[in-house]
Amino acid sequence: MCGKVERFEDLVAWQKARALVAEVYRVTSEGAFARDFHLKDQIRDAAVSIMSNTAEGFERGRMSEFHQFLSIAKGSCGELRSQLYVALDATYISEGTFRRLMNEAQEVGRLIGGLRASVERKRDDCARRGSASHARPATD
């Protein structure tokens, strides 16, 4: 993408995380999964945390904070993937649904990881130039 991203909604990582959340909500609303309130809430919270932390970090307006929130989002992505194994083992989801959601979660994790690396480079460049991490967390 050329130029600066001005809104978190324009980040591909956030867009993919949003699609993942919608799919997690759909899957957890079906069958026995819908009746396991603890796991259903936990997996939904992890999915929502991915997109929410990406957005919140961007809106904080500082590269250092954006980097920190992307790290949290990436951790939530790992949490979601772990919970998918629980859902598979409890037979709440089929092998096919598991693979599809796992692939989506891995893609989101890669996107967030790449974005985090880019933000880290920009943050470090700003620190070397003496502007600390005050730069707006827009991406090129």
Buried (B, 14 or more C-beta within 10 A) or exposed (E): EEEEBEEBEBBBBBBBBBBBBEBBBEBBEEEEBEEBEEBBEBBBBBBBBBBBBBBBBBEBEBBBBBBBBBBBBBBBBEBBBEBBEBBBEEEBBEEEBBEBBBEBBEBBBBBBBEBBEBBBEBBEEBBEEEEEBEBBBBBE
